[in-house]
Amino acid sequence: AYLRVGGSEADKIHYFETPADEPDALVITRKQWDKLHAFVQRHQLKLIFTCKYGLFRRKHHGSWDGSELEALLRYSRERDYEIAVFELGNELNAYWAFHGLRSQPGPRNLARDYSTFIKLVRRYYPNARISGPGSAFWPRLGETIRPFTNITPRFLELMADRLDIVDWHFYPFQSERSPLRTRAARTEHMFDPGSFEYFARYSQHLAALRDEYQPTAELWTGETGSAQCGGQPYLSDRWASCFWWLDQLGQGARLGQKVMVRQSLIGGDYGLLDRLTRKPRPDFWASWLWGNLMGTAVYEVSSSLPWVRAYLHEDPQERGMTLLLINLSE
């Protein structure tokens, strides 16, 4: 499995050193970094690391400074730490919402910054994979406000360097914590077949962009969970959440998505593990069943009923076939 260390805080965290003018800064220490890699090695995981893009005014976009990241890369290389995938920034098309209008990068400058980023990473990790742009897509809205935040098409068009992975972020619902809800995380929505169709629509759109501008790249869902902003209490941590999750795994496989990165392993109502007890929640067991029963050979199967979802895979142990049926009706 992959373990992704990223999210909104990735863009404001410092590596190893606390800036003199920012005494309350978020800092990942060498000890924490060492413990993270010990955890990754102990469980035979592959690490996806979201590197800091930084919070700065728009006039500085296009001249990204990677000196702080370089110190982290040099330290990691000296200790033979493996990092499988690097990505620059978290949900760069939504910077305006998280960090202010002046922080929003445009696609041309972002492509230039990504080029600088790729060259730096390759200097220390020539075999690592580069993922981007990790834009956030919302139900009903897609990549939100055009052309201000709809940056993925133009970014991919302007990228002179090759990406190994074209990825995106998608949450089918928004929790009650979210200031904007285009598809609220309610029971009736979580069992509505129409709610599941947004994933296919945007996935196909992104696949077309990949085919046109980065044809050698894989397509990944770089972050997903049942409901934005920490998950929905009493839904995201219950069996009700397994229906959309298994369906999205099925859709993703059928649509050619190679990896589905789940938010989160621990933390929030959507965590696969309970933060206090460390006990697995239902979505953990759904993921476990998927990994044991649904192999990577995918077959076409369909249902004539919209509330019955069907997915057919070869068993990973070559014991035959596995048919997954999801019944959304009462």
N, C-alpha and C positions, 0 to 999 in steps of 0.2 A: 504494500500500500504506500501511498504518498502521504506525507504530513506537510500541510501548508502552514507557514508562519507568516501571517500578513494581516490585512484588514486596515481600517481607517487609521489606527495608531501607527502603522508602518511609516507614514509620511511625516510624522513629527517626532520620531524616536531618534536618539543619538546612539552611536556605537562607541562603547567603552569609556568615553570621556564626557564629563559634564561641562558644557560651555560656561565660561566665566560670567557672561551676561545673562545666563538663564539658569539660576540656581535650582529652580523647581522642575527642570527638564526631565522628560522621560529618557531613561538611559538603559540600554541592555549591556550588562557588565560582561567581562571576560568569563567570570564564573558561571553566569547564566548561559552564555554561549557554549561553554564547555559541557555543561550539564545537558543542554539541548542535544548536542551531538552524541553524547553518551546514551541518551534515550533513543535517538534515531538508530544508532548502531546496535543497541541491545535488542531492539524489536525489528531489526532488518528492514527499516523504512527507507524511503527516498524522500529527500527534503526539497520542498518548494519554498523559496525565500523571496518575499516581496521587499525589494530594496527601496530606500527612501527617495522619493522624487523631490520632496521638500516643499515648504510653504513659503512662497515668495511672490512678489508682484509680477504681473504679466510681462513687464518689460524685460525681465530676466529670463523668460522662457526662451528656449533655443540655445542657451548657454549653460546647461546643467553642469554643476560642479560635483564630480565624483570622488573628491579627495577623501572624504570621510568613509565612503564605501571602500575605497582602495585599502585603507588600513585594515578593515574587516577581512577583505579578500586575502591580503598578505598574511595576516595572522592565521586564517583558516587553511591556507595553502601550506604554511610551515608545519601545521599539525596534521596534515593529510585528511582534513575534514572533507567529506563528499557533499556536494550540493548539486542535486540533479537538475533543478530548474530555477532560473532567475526571472523575475518580472520587475518592471520599473513602475512604482506607484500603485495605488489602490483606487480603482474606479475613477480614472482621470477625467472622464466626461462629467462626473458629478462633483468636481472640485468646487464649483460655484455654490453648491448647496452646503457642503461640509466646511469650506474654508473661506468663503466670500467670493464675490464676483471677480475681484481682481486676481484671484488665484487660478482662474480657469485657463488652461492652456489651449491654444488652437492646434489643429492637426499638423500644420506645416512645422511649427516650432517643436511640437512633440515628436515628430518624425526625426528632426535634427537631434533632439536630446536622446532619443532611443539609439541613434547611430553612435553617439558618443558612449552611451551605456554599454552597447554590445561590444565595442572595441575594448573597453576597460575589462569587462567580464572575461572575454576571450583571452586576454593577456594572462590571467591567472587560472581560468577554468576553460581551456579550449574545447573540451568535450561536453560541457554543460549545455542545456537547451534553454533557449530564450523564448519567453511567452509574452504576448501582448495582444491588444491593448487592455484587456480586462474591463471593458466598458460595462456599466450597469444598464440592464434593460428592465423596464417596468411593464406589468400587465396593462394592456390597452394603450399605453403610451410609447412603448418601445424604448428608443434611446432618448426620450423626452424632447426637449425644445430644439426645433430645427431653426437655423443651422448652428446655433450657439453650442449645444451639447451633443449634437449628432455627429461626433467626430470620427467614428470608426471607418466609414467608407473612404473619406479623404485621407485619413492617416495611413490606411493600408495602400492606397494609391500612391502616396508620396514616399513610402518606405523604400529606400534604396537597398537596405540590407535585408537579408533573408531572415524571416522568423521561423522558428521550429514549431511553434504552437500559436494558433490564433484562438484566443479565449475570450469568454464573456461571463458576466455575472447575472444570475436570474433568481428572483424569488417570486413564486406564483401568488403570494398573498402578502399583505402588510399587517403587522400586529397593531394593537391599540396604542403602542408607544410611538408609532410612526406619525409625523406631522401631516403627511399626505398619504391617503389610502385610495388607490385605484381599484383594488380588489381586497377588501377587508378579510382577515382570517376569521371567518365564521364557519360553523359546522355546515350550513347549507352550501357555502361556496366550496368548501373542501371536499364535498361529495358531488359537485356539479361537473359533469364531463366537459362542459364548455370552458371551465377554468383551466383544464389541462391543455387546451389547444394553443394557448399563447406560446408555450415552450416550443412546439413544433414550428409555429410561424416564424419566430425569431431565429430559431436554429437553422431553418432553411435559408433565411435571408443572409445569415452570417456565412453559411456554407457557400453561397453564391459569390459573396465578396472574397472569401478565401480562394475559391477556384479561379477568380479573375486576377487577383493581385499577389497571392502567396500560395500558388498551387502545390508546393511541396510540403506545406505546413499541415500538422494535424489540427483537428478541431476539438477543443476541450471546453467543458463548463468549469470555469476556474473558481466559482463560488456559488453555492446554492443552499437554501434552507427553506423550511416551510413558511416562514413569515419574517419579513425585514424587521430590524430593530429588536433583536433578541428573541424572537419567537413569540407566539401567543400563549399566555398562561392557560393551563388546563386543556389545551389542544395540541400544541407542538410537542408536548412531552407524553402524549397518550397514544393509544392505538389508532385513533382517528388520523394521525399524521402519516401512518404507514401507507395509506392508499395513494396519496399524491407522490410519495417518495418512490415506491416501487414502480408506479406508472412512469415517472420521469426517468428512472433508470432504464426501463424498457424502451421508452421513446428515444432516449439518448443513444442507446445501442443501435436501434433500428435506423436512426438518422446519421450514424457514422461518428458520433462523439466517442473519442477514445478514452477519456477520463472524466469523471464527475467528482468534483471536490466538494465535500459536504461541510457546511458551516453549522455546527462546529463539533470538534471532538468533545470539548468540555466547556461549559459556560453558557449562560442564557437558557431560556426555556427550550430552545431547539438543540441543545447539546446532546450528543449521543450518550454521554455519561452524565449522571447526576453530579453536580458540583460538590455537594456535601457528603453524599454517601458513596460516591464513585461507582454506584451500581448502574448497569446498562439500562437504558430506556428502550421502549419498543422499536424505535427506528434503528437502534444498534442491531437488534435481532433480525430485523428485516434485511439489513445490510449483510449480516452474517449468512442468512439463508441465501441471499442473492449470490454471494461469493462462492458458496458451496454447491449451488445447484444450477446457476445460469452462466454457462461458458461464453466464450467470445465469438463462437460461430452462431450467427443470428439468422433465423428463417422468417419468411413472410407468412404471417397468419393474421386473420382479421375476424372481427365479430360483427354480426348484423345488428346488434343492439348497442346503442350509444353508451349505455351505462355498464356494459360488460367489456372490459379491456383485456386483450389477449396478446401474449408474447411467447414466442417459442425459441428456445436456445438449445444448442448441444450441451450436454452435461460436461463440466470441466474434467471429470475423471473418465470420460468416454464410456459411460455406463448407459448411454442412450440419449433420450431427449427430455427436456423439462418444459412443461407447459405452465405458464403463469396466467391465472385468470383472476381479474379484479372485479368484484361485483359492487357497484356504487349505489345500487338501489336498496330499498329497505327489505 
